Every structure is written in C-alpha cells, then in structure tokens.
Amino acid sequence: MTLKNITSTLLTVLILTSWHSGYACSMYKITINDKTMVGCNEDAWRLTSRIWFENGTNTNPYGAAFTGSRFDGANGYAPQSGMNEFGLSFSRLASHKPENHITIPQNKKNISNPTLYLKQIIHSCKTVEEVKDFISQYDYSYFIEDVFIYIDRSGKYLVVEPYHMSIGQESKYVLSNFCPSATPEKDAMKLDRYRKGIGFLKNKLDTTLSFCTALSDTMHVCREKIGDGTLLTSIWDLKNGHIHLCFYHQYKNSVQFSLKDELAKGDHMIEIPALFEPNSEFEQLRHYKIPQNNMLIMGFLMASGILFFLSSLFFIINYFRTGQNTKYAYIQLALFPLGFILLFYMFTLCRTTYIFYFPSPYRDTQNIFVSMVSYVPFLILLLIIPFLLINRKLWKEKLWGSFSKWLFTLNNAVYSVLLVLFVYWGLFNVFG
C-alpha cells in the first residue's frame, strides 16, 4: 500500500468514526382532576438560556411561551419546551437512534425548518389529537435522535418517537432520554433521573407547586466534575397558564410568569440568568473554557491537528529518504502514527463536548475509537520528557536538518501547551 493510500484510508477513518452526542433531559406530567402540571429539566452546557413569548397570527392563531438555549440563526432560538394559551405543552429530549431499521412512510412532507416546524405545532394545535394529525403529515423521522412529548390541558399526552407515535392518559408519566416503545423498562431504569422520578411518584401524587418543585429537584442532574447538569427547570401549569422557572440547581428560588399577561406585552424575549441572583455554580460554568465556547481554543486545536497531520507526512517521507541511518531516526518513524492519532484526537475534542464534562478517561458507548483516544493525554505525558531531551540533543549535536529540527521543536511546544489544557480540563483526574 502506498503512502497516498495509507493517508486516504486514515482520513476516511477519522470521518466515519466521528460521533457527536446530544444533550440529556428529563420531564414528567401529573394530572389530578382538571389540573395538569408538567415539569421539564433541560440538561445542557449552553450559557444562553431564554424564555420568550409569541402572539398568534392569522395562520398560527395561538399565543405561546417557549424556553430554549440553542441559537438557530435567523430562526431565533430553538424551543426546548413550551406551552400555548390553550394549555398544550411540549418537551424535547435527546434519545439514541432506534436500533432496528423501520421503513419510512412515503409521500410525507419534508421538515425543512425544524425550529419553525416545532413552534408551528404549538401555535396551531389545542389537543394532542390535533398534534398527531399535524405531525402525521410529515416525515418526522427527521428528528432521529429526539423524542418529543406533547401534553394538553386534559392530561392526555402524545409521545413522538422517530418512527412511532402513541397517545396515553395515565395520571402520571415520566420520560427521559429513550424511546419508550423500543426500550425495556429495566433498561430505562438504568437512567438515574428517570428512576428517581418514578420512585418519587410511587407513593404520592400532587399538583401543588411545592410538590412539583421537589420532584424536579429530585430528577435534576449535578455532575461531579465541574458541577454542570440541569441548566433550567420549567414547570408549566396547563390549567392556569402559569410558568415557573428554577435555574441551575437552585430550587429554593423561582420566577413566575402568567402567559396571558406576558402575551399582552407583545412578543418579547428574556435572558433567564438575568432573572436570578448571582449563582456561583453557574459562574463556574460560564468561565469554563472549552473549544465549543472559545474560538481561540477551537482554532488552536484545529491548527494543531493540521500540524500533526503534515508533520507525520513529512517525517515518514524524510525517514525513508534520508533518515534511516540517522541518529534518532526512529523518532521520525514514531511521529508518523502519532501524528494521525493526535489529528483524530484534536478532531474528537472539537466535536465531542461530553469529554470536558464527564469523568476521565471518557467512555463513549457508541464509538470505541473515541474511548481509545481518551488515553492520548497520558501518552503525551509519557512522551514529553524523552522528546524534550532528544530535542535538546538534536540541537546540541547538530543532528538532522534544520527544518526537521524546527518542526520537531514546534511539535514539542504544542505538546506542552496541550498538556496544560489537559490539566485544566481535568483529563488526568482518573480518580475523580
């Protein structure tokens, strides 16, 4: 196999083995008599949590409130949960793709603008039956990694999976990051937030705000590494049109809105962090820098990946042309696979947000390659001292060519900066 073919094959592996995880969430709904309460926990690392209010139009007549944190360009913020003035609410939760291939129905409309599509449902439907009729027109498998739940004022709920919809009307319902029709209960119970919600509702049912707040608190997530987890808790009173918000692990304080009163003010948006007193845990999250929220770090990792790729090609060519009998030539040979490993790891760091928040070394249940390269920081830590010592000897003994020495020196400088970043991100904290 030629060098060109090896390079092409390795680059193909980089692309095909990349995987990007979605965010976790949880929700519940409780109905007693004519009152239904819905609680949603949005678990995310974004700093831009919002609540906004939109009045109806001629084509989409019902006013609504939405919460969300992901900016979608000209479409505004993508809704994570919401409720309209007739008490129809919804919540969106990340979910693994269904394992079995299911034939997609033909002659369905395509979803070209997911943000507007999701808002249009809430602006134009009053009951879950109407929602089902609306969604049935579309190829809703577009949301292949999401599960949605819609709840109307009567307490009925519609669960929308990528290839399946079902209506239920139990007085209580809990959902997290799985497709109910394809997930055995024993597997669903492995999710802490789901299991805790089920346990909390086992012996008592209530629709008071205090009870729902306690349930939301029980189901919320606060991870050990930097205290991240549940960004926003929203509790929706479908009967009275009231919205209660709790922010970033704090459940003693909440902010309330009346949907009717807010719609009377016209369309408007509110930054949720500004509604609450300073939160030390959130400030820690706000100042935590990773590639996904810092373009300087992202640019450095991308440039480093390019450097490692080009260096690996240069050193392997140089090895076969001039270096086989040169002192420390084995270093040039070793830099060829190392460069590709580091290229993939830089690519992974730029793509996989979970690495920076979950325990190290990171385990990716969907991609063994990502799990394997999680040990790269230890590899660099092991190599850096020998590399630096050899680097010094190359200059002192006037070995290799000038360009080779400068390129190796540059690589070592980048390794050193990366080690500082790895320490900052806690990638060596294997014992917690």
NUPALO-194955 format. One record per residue (C-alpha): residue number from 1; residue in one letter; x negated, y negated, z negated; chain. Coordinates in steps of 0.2 Angstrom, whole numbers, plus 5000, padded with zeros to 4 digits. Example, Ala and Ser with C-alpha at 12.3 -4.5 7.8 and 13.67 -1.06 7.14 Angstrom:
BEGIN
1|A|4938|5022|4961|A
2|S|4932|5005|4964|A
//
This chain:
BEGIN
1|M|5000|5000|5000|A
2|T|4993|4983|5005|A
3|L|4991|4968|4993|A
4|K|5005|4959|5003|A
5|N|5017|4974|5000|A
6|I|5012|4975|4981|A
7|T|5016|4957|4979|A
8|S|5033|4958|4988|A
9|T|5038|4973|4978|A
10|L|5034|4965|4961|A
11|L|5043|4949|4966|A
12|T|5058|4959|4970|A
13|V|5057|4967|4953|A
14|L|5057|4950|4945|A
15|I|5073|4945|4954|A
16|L|5083|4961|4952|A
17|T|5079|4964|4934|A
18|S|5083|4946|4928|A
19|W|5099|4946|4917|A
20|H|5107|4931|4908|A
21|S|5119|4934|4893|A
22|G|5134|4925|4889|A
23|Y|5139|4916|4873|A
24|A|5149|4926|4859|A
25|C|5165|4920|4852|A
26|S|5180|4927|4842|A
27|M|5198|4922|4839|A
28|Y|5214|4928|4830|A
29|K|5233|4924|4830|A
30|I|5245|4926|4816|A
31|T|5264|4924|4818|A
32|I|5277|4924|4804|A
33|N|5295|4920|4808|A
34|D|5294|4905|4820|A
35|K|5277|4899|4816|A
36|T|5261|4904|4826|A
37|M|5243|4899|4821|A
38|V|5229|4903|4832|A
39|G|5210|4902|4827|A
40|C|5195|4901|4839|A
41|N|5177|4902|4834|A
42|E|5166|4896|4848|A
43|D|5148|4903|4846|A
44|A|5136|4893|4856|A
45|W|5120|4883|4856|A
46|R|5125|4868|4866|A
47|L|5125|4851|4857|A
48|T|5139|4843|4867|A
49|S|5155|4849|4859|A
50|R|5170|4839|4864|A
51|I|5189|4838|4862|A
52|W|5199|4829|4875|A
53|F|5217|4826|4879|A
54|E|5225|4825|4896|A
55|N|5243|4820|4900|A
56|G|5253|4829|4913|A
57|T|5255|4824|4931|A
58|N|5268|4827|4944|A
59|T|5261|4843|4949|A
60|N|5255|4849|4932|A
61|P|5268|4841|4921|A
62|Y|5262|4847|4903|A
63|G|5250|4837|4892|A
64|A|5237|4847|4884|A
65|A|5221|4846|4872|A
66|F|5205|4856|4876|A
67|T|5189|4860|4867|A
68|G|5173|4864|4875|A
69|S|5154|4861|4876|A
70|R|5148|4865|4893|A
71|F|5147|4851|4906|A
72|D|5153|4855|4923|A
73|G|5148|4840|4933|A
74|A|5162|4831|4942|A
75|N|5175|4843|4934|A
76|G|5171|4836|4917|A
77|Y|5169|4849|4903|A
78|A|5174|4867|4905|A
79|P|5188|4872|4892|A
80|Q|5184|4885|4879|A
81|S|5201|4884|4871|A
82|G|5216|4873|4872|A
83|M|5235|4870|4869|A
84|N|5249|4861|4878|A
85|E|5264|4852|4872|A
86|F|5275|4867|4873|A
87|G|5263|4877|4861|A
88|L|5255|4888|4874|A
89|S|5237|4890|4869|A
90|F|5222|4900|4876|A
91|S|5204|4905|4871|A
92|R|5190|4911|4882|A
93|L|5177|4924|4876|A
94|A|5162|4932|4884|A
95|S|5163|4950|4887|A
96|H|5152|4964|4895|A
97|K|5157|4969|4913|A
98|P|5169|4984|4914|A
99|E|5158|4999|4917|A
100|N|5170|5008|4929|A
101|H|5172|5000|4947|A
102|I|5190|4996|4950|A
103|T|5197|4991|4967|A
104|I|5201|4973|4968|A
105|P|5219|4969|4975|A
106|Q|5219|4962|4992|A
107|N|5227|4946|4998|A
108|K|5224|4936|4982|A
109|K|5219|4918|4981|A
110|N|5201|4914|4978|A
111|I|5196|4904|4962|A
112|S|5185|4890|4970|A
113|N|5185|4879|4955|A
114|P|5186|4888|4938|A
115|T|5187|4873|4927|A
116|L|5202|4866|4936|A
117|Y|5210|4883|4938|A
118|L|5209|4886|4919|A
119|K|5216|4868|4915|A
120|Q|5230|4870|4928|A
121|I|5237|4885|4919|A
122|I|5239|4876|4903|A
123|H|5246|4860|4912|A
124|S|5259|4870|4921|A
125|C|5265|4885|4911|A
126|K|5275|4886|4895|A
127|T|5276|4905|4891|A
128|V|5264|4920|4893|A
129|E|5275|4927|4906|A
130|E|5273|4911|4917|A
131|V|5254|4913|4914|A
132|K|5254|4931|4920|A
133|D|5264|4926|4936|A
134|F|5252|4912|4939|A
135|I|5236|4922|4937|A
136|S|5243|4936|4947|A
137|Q|5242|4926|4962|A
138|Y|5223|4925|4961|A
139|D|5208|4937|4961|A
140|Y|5205|4934|4943|A
141|S|5190|4947|4943|A
142|Y|5181|4931|4947|A
143|F|5178|4930|4928|A
144|I|5169|4946|4927|A
145|E|5160|4943|4911|A
146|D|5175|4935|4902|A
147|V|5191|4940|4893|A
148|F|5205|4927|4890|A
149|I|5220|4927|4878|A
150|Y|5235|4916|4880|A
151|I|5247|4914|4866|A
152|D|5264|4905|4867|A
153|R|5275|4897|4853|A
154|S|5285|4913|4851|A
155|G|5269|4923|4846|A
156|K|5268|4933|4862|A
157|Y|5251|4935|4869|A
158|L|5243|4939|4886|A
159|V|5226|4947|4887|A
160|V|5217|4944|4903|A
161|E|5203|4955|4907|A
162|P|5193|4955|4924|A
163|Y|5204|4969|4931|A
164|H|5219|4971|4919|A
165|M|5232|4960|4910|A
166|S|5243|4965|4896|A
167|I|5257|4957|4885|A
168|G|5259|4960|4867|A
169|Q|5269|4953|4852|A
170|E|5262|4960|4836|A
171|S|5262|4948|4822|A
172|K|5243|4948|4820|A
173|Y|5229|4950|4833|A
174|V|5211|4949|4833|A
175|L|5199|4948|4848|A
176|S|5180|4946|4851|A
177|N|5168|4950|4865|A
178|F|5175|4965|4873|A
179|C|5189|4971|4885|A
180|P|5202|4979|4874|A
181|S|5209|4991|4887|A
182|A|5191|4998|4891|A
183|T|5184|4998|4873|A
184|P|5187|5011|4860|A
185|E|5192|5004|4843|A
186|K|5177|5012|4835|A
187|D|5165|5003|4847|A
188|A|5175|4986|4844|A
189|M|5172|4988|4825|A
190|K|5154|4988|4828|A
191|L|5155|4969|4830|A
192|D|5154|4961|4813|A
193|R|5165|4946|4817|A
194|Y|5179|4957|4824|A
195|R|5178|4970|4810|A
196|K|5178|4956|4796|A
197|G|5194|4948|4804|A
198|I|5203|4965|4805|A
199|G|5198|4968|4787|A
200|F|5204|4951|4781|A
201|L|5221|4953|4789|A
202|K|5223|4971|4782|A
203|N|5232|4967|4766|A
204|K|5239|4950|4768|A
205|L|5246|4939|4782|A
206|D|5249|4920|4780|A
207|T|5251|4905|4792|A
208|T|5245|4891|4780|A
209|L|5230|4881|4785|A
210|S|5220|4886|4770|A
211|F|5223|4905|4774|A
212|C|5218|4902|4792|A
213|T|5203|4892|4787|A
214|A|5197|4906|4776|A
215|L|5199|4918|4790|A
216|S|5190|4908|4802|A
217|D|5176|4906|4789|A
218|T|5176|4925|4787|A
219|M|5174|4928|4805|A
220|H|5161|4914|4809|A
221|V|5143|4918|4813|A
222|C|5127|4910|4805|A
223|R|5112|4919|4811|A
224|E|5096|4921|4800|A
225|K|5083|4914|4812|A
226|I|5087|4896|4813|A
227|G|5105|4896|4806|A
228|D|5114|4895|4823|A
229|G|5130|4903|4827|A
230|T|5148|4896|4827|A
231|L|5147|4879|4834|A
232|L|5165|4874|4832|A
233|T|5181|4882|4824|A
234|S|5198|4876|4831|A
235|I|5214|4881|4823|A
236|W|5230|4877|4833|A
237|D|5247|4876|4826|A
238|L|5258|4880|4840|A
239|K|5274|4875|4832|A
240|N|5270|4858|4826|A
241|G|5257|4854|4839|A
242|H|5243|4851|4827|A
243|I|5224|4854|4829|A
244|H|5212|4857|4815|A
245|L|5193|4857|4818|A
246|C|5179|4863|4807|A
247|F|5161|4860|4813|A
248|Y|5145|4871|4812|A
249|H|5148|4882|4797|A
250|Q|5156|4869|4786|A
251|Y|5174|4874|4781|A
252|K|5177|4863|4766|A
253|N|5179|4848|4778|A
254|S|5191|4847|4793|A
255|V|5198|4835|4805|A
256|Q|5216|4835|4811|A
257|F|5224|4829|4827|A
258|S|5243|4828|4832|A
259|L|5244|4832|4851|A
260|K|5259|4821|4853|A
261|D|5250|4806|4845|A
262|E|5234|4809|4855|A
263|L|5243|4810|4871|A
264|A|5252|4794|4868|A
265|K|5235|4785|4868|A
266|G|5232|4791|4886|A
267|D|5218|4803|4892|A
268|H|5203|4802|4882|A
269|M|5188|4812|4875|A
270|I|5180|4813|4858|A
271|E|5162|4819|4854|A
272|I|5165|4832|4839|A
273|P|5149|4830|4830|A
274|A|5153|4811|4828|A
275|L|5169|4816|4818|A
276|F|5159|4824|4804|A
277|E|5147|4819|4791|A
278|P|5129|4822|4795|A
279|N|5126|4841|4794|A
280|S|5108|4847|4790|A
281|E|5110|4864|4799|A
282|F|5116|4856|4815|A
283|E|5102|4843|4814|A
284|Q|5090|4858|4814|A
285|L|5099|4865|4829|A
286|R|5098|4848|4838|A
287|H|5080|4846|4835|A
288|Y|5075|4864|4840|A
289|K|5067|4863|4857|A
290|I|5068|4877|4870|A
291|P|5067|4877|4889|A
292|Q|5086|4877|4891|A
293|N|5087|4860|4882|A
294|N|5070|4852|4886|A
295|M|5064|4849|4904|A
296|L|5046|4846|4898|A
297|I|5045|4864|4891|A
298|M|5055|4871|4906|A
299|G|5043|4863|4918|A
300|F|5028|4869|4908|A
301|L|5034|4887|4908|A
302|M|5038|4887|4927|A
303|A|5021|4879|4931|A
304|S|5013|4892|4920|A
305|G|5022|4906|4929|A
306|I|5016|4899|4946|A
307|L|4998|4898|4939|A
308|F|4998|4916|4933|A
309|F|5005|4922|4950|A
310|L|4992|4913|4960|A
311|S|4978|4917|4948|A
312|S|4982|4935|4949|A
313|L|4981|4935|4968|A
314|F|4965|4925|4968|A
315|F|4956|4936|4955|A
316|I|4961|4953|4964|A
317|I|4955|4946|4981|A
318|N|4939|4939|4973|A
319|Y|4936|4956|4964|A
320|F|4937|4966|4980|A
321|R|4927|4953|4990|A
322|T|4913|4949|4979|A
323|G|4916|4953|4961|A
324|Q|4915|4972|4959|A
325|N|4897|4972|4954|A
326|T|4898|4955|4945|A
327|K|4896|4955|4926|A
328|Y|4914|4954|4918|A
329|A|4922|4959|4934|A
330|Y|4934|4970|4925|A
331|I|4942|4954|4918|A
332|Q|4947|4949|4936|A
333|L|4954|4966|4939|A
334|A|4964|4965|4922|A
335|L|4971|4947|4927|A
336|F|4980|4954|4942|A
337|P|4993|4964|4932|A
338|L|4993|4952|4918|A
339|G|4997|4938|4929|A
340|F|5013|4947|4935|A
341|I|5018|4952|4918|A
342|L|5016|4934|4912|A
343|L|5026|4927|4928|A
344|F|5040|4939|4923|A
345|Y|5039|4933|4905|A
346|M|5039|4915|4910|A
347|F|5054|4918|4921|A
348|T|5063|4928|4907|A
349|L|5060|4913|4894|A
350|C|5068|4901|4906|A
351|R|5083|4912|4909|A
352|T|5087|4921|4893|A
353|T|5092|4909|4879|A
354|Y|5095|4923|4867|A
355|I|5076|4926|4865|A
356|F|5074|4910|4855|A
357|Y|5088|4913|4843|A
358|F|5089|4932|4839|A
359|P|5076|4942|4829|A
360|S|5059|4946|4837|A
361|P|5054|4956|4846|A
362|Y|5070|4953|4856|A
363|R|5080|4968|4861|A
364|D|5091|4967|4877|A
365|T|5103|4981|4878|A
366|Q|5106|4978|4896|A
367|N|5088|4976|4903|A
368|I|5074|4987|4897|A
369|F|5061|4976|4906|A
370|V|5066|4960|4896|A
371|S|5065|4971|4880|A
372|M|5047|4977|4885|A
373|V|5040|4959|4889|A
374|S|5046|4953|4872|A
375|Y|5030|4960|4866|A
376|V|5020|4949|4878|A
377|P|5016|4936|4864|A
378|F|5007|4950|4854|A
379|L|4997|4954|4870|A
380|I|4991|4936|4872|A
381|L|4987|4935|4854|A
382|L|4977|4951|4855|A
383|L|4968|4945|4871|A
384|I|4965|4927|4867|A
385|I|4949|4928|4856|A
386|P|4940|4941|4868|A
387|F|4945|4930|4883|A
388|L|4938|4914|4875|A
389|L|4922|4922|4870|A
390|I|4920|4929|4888|A
391|N|4925|4912|4895|A
392|R|4911|4904|4885|A
393|K|4898|4917|4891|A
394|L|4903|4914|4909|A
395|W|4898|4895|4907|A
396|K|4883|4898|4897|A
397|E|4876|4912|4908|A
398|K|4881|4904|4924|A
399|L|4891|4919|4930|A
400|W|4905|4919|4943|A
401|G|4908|4905|4955|A
402|S|4913|4888|4949|A
403|F|4931|4889|4955|A
404|S|4933|4906|4946|A
405|K|4927|4900|4930|A
406|W|4938|4884|4930|A
407|L|4953|4895|4935|A
408|F|4949|4907|4921|A
409|T|4947|4892|4909|A
410|L|4963|4885|4914|A
411|N|4972|4901|4911|A
412|N|4965|4902|4894|A
413|A|4970|4884|4890|A
414|V|4988|4889|4895|A
415|Y|4987|4905|4884|A
416|S|4983|4894|4869|A
417|V|4997|4882|4872|A
418|L|5009|4896|4874|A
419|L|5003|4904|4858|A
420|V|5008|4888|4849|A
421|L|5025|4888|4857|A
422|F|5027|4907|4852|A
423|V|5023|4902|4834|A
424|Y|5036|4888|4835|A
425|W|5049|4899|4842|A
426|G|5046|4912|4829|A
427|L|5042|4926|4841|A
428|F|5029|4933|4830|A
429|N|5041|4934|4815|A
430|V|5045|4953|4817|A
431|F|5048|4955|4798|A
432|G|5062|4941|4798|A
//
